[in-house]
Amino acid sequence: MIGLDRHQENSRRTPAWRRSARIVGLVLLAILASFTTPSAAASVTLKVESEEGLPGFHRVDLLRFLVTQMAAAGLADWRFEPADNNGSALDRVEWGFKLNPYAGGEVRNLTHTLVYERQYGVRRPITIEVRLYLNGQYQTLVEKQAIIRGGPDDPELASVVATVTQSLLGPTGAYRAIDVGQRPTQPAR
Amino acid sequence: MPFLRGALSAVVIVAGAILGSFGGAAAADEALFERDRFSGDWGGVRKEGQDAGIDFGANYVAETLSNPSGGFKQTTIYQGLLDVSLTLDLGKLLDWPDASFYIDGYQISGRGLSRNGIGNLLAVSTIEALASTRLHDMWFQQEFLDHRASLRVGQIALDDEFYISQYSAGFINSTFGCPDIFSTDLPSGGPCYPFATPGARFRAAPIANFTVSAAAFNGDPAPPGPGDPQVRNASGTNFLIGQGGWFTIAELAYVFDEEPVSSSHLSGIKLGGWYHTAAFADPRRDTLGLSLASPASNGIPASHSGNFGAYLIVDKMLWRRPETATQGLAAFLRVGGAPADRNLISLEVDAGLTFKGLFPNRELDVLGAGVSYGRIGFARRLDRDQVLFTGIDRPVRDYEAVLELNYSARIAPWWVLEPDLQLVFHPGGFTSAPPPAPVSQPIPNALVLGLRSAITF
């Protein structure tokens, strides 16, 4: 009897422990869920912005190009759309482009190509800076230098946009590094 | 008759371009008038080559020019220039980072109007040269310090990178390209079109918008001897080193206005200086210090050790149409000087205005008006001496000037048509017309009408 009583007592106590464990677990889950990454939840749509332009693009075309190449990075947890206005979206990625000083030089041009077009055709070093904002809060940035020709047909530009997107939002990217309390595994260059 | 021949040549240029375009359309992979280049992407071969580090280029410039009045003879000419180039990206081809190789050659046809009809110094066309097939540039370039510096070594042309105004480059008169103060004063015209010569160029961009360039060239692109230097170096393959001394040049460039979206340079200033180590003959005095026109002269010009000069170039966007990258009104000014005691032209001033996108739906067309003034150095004193000593009245050289009106019509990304008008004042600096004209008669001021077609293949 004693053994049975003990068993019964144990069996009576067990549901109470389980209930407590469940409650604690749910609370913890709720707390954790509020901090968890979007990768563990549904995909997040980021608006893509660029305050500065890039040689070879009109602004609207640039945003479309960036969205296409960011999608090509193959990150299932993130979706990208061109922003209507800069700085208005809570969840957004801001792209910045800065042409570096360049001393590569020229050759004589007999067809009098206009300056804008001449620059467009030259491979130039550029610094790309991408900032991530979620819920209106700045999260992190990735900076990269590249050599590009510019324009929508430049495979190197397309490649570097996809690479920077991976560096920012990919499984080993800067944003995930924040999430696990580490610095980015890939240097920002 | 000259007008008729000019019109005929113009028709040939336009018809040739149009017929040629239909020929190329067969291989079209995109609309003919929307391609960047006339021959398109060669079914993807061109892009594959570029991705692999091999880039072919070809331009053909054809023009007809006529001087219905003025000059020493009224005539109409046709001139053509085919420029074929190859650029190798050695980083892609040989895994040699930031290194490149460039070579280009010219096939020049026809005859020049300045040489055959006007007799002026500021040649009326940037492509005027003796008919020939010649090597132009052939150089290796290494970039370093994150592309902020580069060293170029090989056969190089001065007018690739130096003394260039971005707003004057669209004019047809040659002085708006390589300035006459170089092509007239330097031995054999210096390393300017159609010449390139062995040399080395260093360029650095230490901070944004600021560039410093310096170069050293072989002093004379043609070997010594009688006759035209373009005949003495007929193929561009002499590869002379140390011939006729050395020509050195340095230039500082600062861009002070940049369009924010496209990063196009809108306004900038350049300051340059040059030095040539060869000996230069005095245009007036002999070795005894007497005028070369004097009967007591020994006829041997005094020699000056070295030659030098300085220049200033200002490009300024005066008004930019809102929400456009480069459309609007722009101005340029180029001023260059050299000692009058050893140079035929001692001062050159070029100035002009251009308006891009003046007419609706013609956003890439450029209307331009430019003037160039070249002052004759102490050669004018020799002319005065000649009048004094001989007692024969003859023109005294003072200056030559050109006024040019040009409209550059972008028919397609690969095709530009340019109707052009030039007025040449004091051809040859106000020199005597060739026989049988009397020596007292200067070459009359000339009117030049022309049409140029430039196609990028």
Interface residues (C-beta under 8 A of the other chain):
Chain A: E52 G53 P55 G56 R59 L99 N100 P101 Y102 A103 G104 G105 E106 V107 R108 N109 L110 T111 H112 T113 L114 V115 Y116 Q119 Y120 R124 P125 Q145 I147 D153 P155
Chain B: K47 D51 N59 V61 L81 D83 S85 Y102 D104 T126 I127 H136 D137 Q141 E143 D146 H147 R148 A149 S150 R152 A157 D159 D160 E161 Q166 A169 G170 Y193 R201 R203 A204 A205 P206 I207 A208 N209 F210 T211 P260 V261 S262 S263 S264 H265 A325 T326 K356 L364 V366 S408 V416 A454 I455 T456
